Amino acid sequence: MSATPTFELHYTDRAAINRANSQHSTGSRTEAGKKRSSQNALRHGLTARTPVLASEDQAAYESHCRKFENEYQPATPTETQLVQELADTSWRLNRIPLLEADILDRALRCSPAREQGDSPESPAPNPQSRSSPPSSNSINT
């Protein structure tokens, strides 16, 4: 009866192997590749480093921010920062209905009732067809 050898790697051995493997991975080299790879973990964008996602309209975001600045007219650096944070948070919160619509649309497309033809004829709206989050009720756009 032959025994199958088992290998247990000590933590330091595993760390050395990982370091050696990491030398083969150089990551993105072009600016476009770096920009694309920086979005690899993006799921919903609510906690993204930048408030505007690549799929959103930068000009619409800037207009959104100007409306906040015009309404609140910050007079100090602290007020300016608070108004910017308010605008950024509002922009992200306005994205939530699009996320909800996308989740519901995906759920409907995968539901057994839809496969059997028991779902409504009109499909749910496609949130990806919009280039910016819907406007907030508190700010006229």
N, C-alpha and C positions, 0 to 999 in steps of 0.2 A: 504494500500500500504506500503510494508516494504522497508525501505531504506537499501541498501547494505553498510555496514560500509567500510570506506576507511581508510587506514593506511598511515600515512606519517612518515617516519623515519627521525629523526633529524640527522644531520651529526655525532654528537657525539655518538648517538645510533648505527649507521651503523659502525662506527669505532670500537666500543666495540664488536659488533658482529663479525667483521672481525678478531679482535685480538683473540677472543675466538675460532673461526674456525681454525685460523692458528696454534693453539696448537695441532691440530689433524694431521697436515701435517708435517712429519719429513724429507721428501726428501729422496734422495738416501743414502744408508748406506755403500755399498761396493765401492771400487775404480772403478770397472768396471761400476757400475751403475752411479757413479758420472761422469765418463768420457763420458758415453753415454748421460746422461741428459745435459751435457754441450754443446752438439751439437743439442739440441732440436729446436732452432730457426734458424739453418743453412739452407739457401736456395741455395746460389750460391758460397759462400766461398770467394768472392772478398774482403770482409771486415772482415774476420774471424781473431780471435786473433792470430792464428798460420797460417803460409802460407801453410802448408801441411795438406790436409784433410785426414781423416781416409781411404778414398777410393783411395788415391794416394800413390805412391811409395816413401818412405822416402829416400832410396838409390839414386833414380833418382834426388830428390831434392838436396841432398848433393853433387852429381856430378855437378849439375847445378850451385850451389854456388861456388864450387871449380874452375869451369871454369871462373867465374867472378873474383875470387881472383887471378887466374893465369894471366888473361888478364890485370887487373888494378894494381896488386901488391901494395896494400895499405901500406903506410909507417907509418901512424899515427893512433891513435884511431879514429879520426874523419873520415879519409879516409876509415878505416875498417868499420865503421858504415854506411857510405854512400854506399860502395860497397855491404854490406849486404842488405841494403834497396833497392838498385837497383836490386839485384838478387831476393829478395822477390817480388818486384813489377812486375818484368818480369815474374816470376812463375805464379802470379795471372793473369796477362794479357794474358798469354799463355792459360789460362783456358777458356777464352771467346769464342773461336771457338767451344769448346765442348759444352758450354752452348747454343750457337746459334743452333748448330746441334740438341741438345736435344729439344729445343723449336720448331724447324721446324718439327722434327719427331713427336712430340706430336700433333702439329697442323695438320699434314697430317693424323695421325691416327684418329683424331676427325672430319675431314672435310667431308661434305656431298658427295663430289665427290668421295672420297675414299670408302664411304659406298655404292655408286652406281657402283663401279668398274671402274671409269673413271680415276683413278690415274695411274702413271707409275708402271710397274711390280716390279722393284727393289726398295726395301724399303730404306729409308734414313739410313746412317750409325748410329750405336748406340754409342753415345759418352761415355756411361757408361762402354763400353768394354775396355776402355783405363785406365791404372793405373796411368798415369801422364799426365800433360798438354803437348801439342805438343811443340816441341823445337822452339825457336825463330830463325828468319833468321839471326840475328846479332851474334848469338853464335853457332858455329858448335858443333853438338852433335853426 
